[in-house]
Amino acid sequence: MAAHRPSLTDRVEALAAGGRVSEAYRLLTAPGAAADPQALFHLAAWRLAGHYVRRDLPAARALFGQAAALGHRDAAACHAAFLANGTGGDSDWQAALDVLGRHAARDPAFREDLALIGGMNLSAAGDPASPVRGQPLSAQPRAMLFPGLFSAAECAFLIARAAPALAPSMVIDPQSGRLTRNPVRTSDGMAFPFAEESPAIHALNRRIAAATGTLPAQGEPLQVLRYRPGQEYRPHSDAILGEPNQRILTVLVYLNQDYTGGETRFLQTGLGYKGQPGDALAFCNAGEDGRPDPFAQHAGLPVTSGEKLIASRWIRAQPFALPPPKPLLEV
């Protein structure tokens, strides 16, 4: 039996892991690699992450597109996300839908995206075609309700997309530097980073932006959180002390109702809220000076039975960007 020959990307990763990053990069950019969809996808991921090479989002977007044209499924998903949300270039909603359409026949996830989008009332740019209206909940904190912001089908879509990736909420232990269970938020959670923000998820983020009068780019990645009996989000503020690009708003969308307990409670006033599926609660975390608003301190009370599922998005004062990485190789 012939010995297994490592693929090009296997060799690339082995070289990089051994500190031979320059050699690995030369393999990924050799003339023959341009016809290898996995190599193109790998290089795109490097350009996105910025660990081994300088982060270059336009280059990552182009490379994902090249790999997608050669039939690479994951590259197509990333390319559609970048086209929709404008990572590495201008947002091009129709081009994102075209990518989904080209791959939908053999990919159920792309078909699901297209089907959900088909039920939305959207403009040609992917924005809500009608105004999104809310109603005041309180003045302290400044909070608004948006009944039925998401449809039942959209809630079910998010629950299904999130389920395989849900994992215990973690933080970095300041003493050991290791990941450990979050002592404040005992839920399970996951997020849709920009490369995994499919066009359907991006359209939901645009609706959140329209509801709050912000830009989609101001939002951090959409999260889905699951609370089982006894799990909770203990009293906290979503604002970050001293952060120049403050989390000015939090938006919570309640995805199901098959649970007891689990209401959102504001500590200073005792105000509580528990929405029906699709209802959204938006509240300000900070004043105009960027300082945390003490009235916005809140808790997700313990669930007593069933499972609580919510979508959560933190919105910044300015467009949100990940901190620049420190590459090992400048190219």
Buried (B, 14 or more C-beta within 10 A) or exposed (E): EEEEEEEBBEBBBEBBEEEBBBBBBBBBEEEEBEEBBBBBBBBBBBBBBBBBBBBBBEBBBBBBBBBBBBEBBBBBBBBBBBBBBBBBEEBBBEBBBEBBEBBBEEBEBBBBBBEBBEEBEBEEEBBBEEEBEBEEBBEBBBBBBBEEBBBEEBBBBBBEBBEEEBEBBEEEEEEEEEEEEBEEBBBBBBBBEBBBBBBBBBBBBBBBBBBBEBBBBBBBBBBBBBBBBEBBBEEBBBBBEEEEBBBBBBBBBBBBBEBEBBBBBBBEEEBEBBBEBBBBBBBBBBBEEBEBBEBBBBBBBBBEEBBBBBBBBBBBBEEBEEEEEEBBBEB
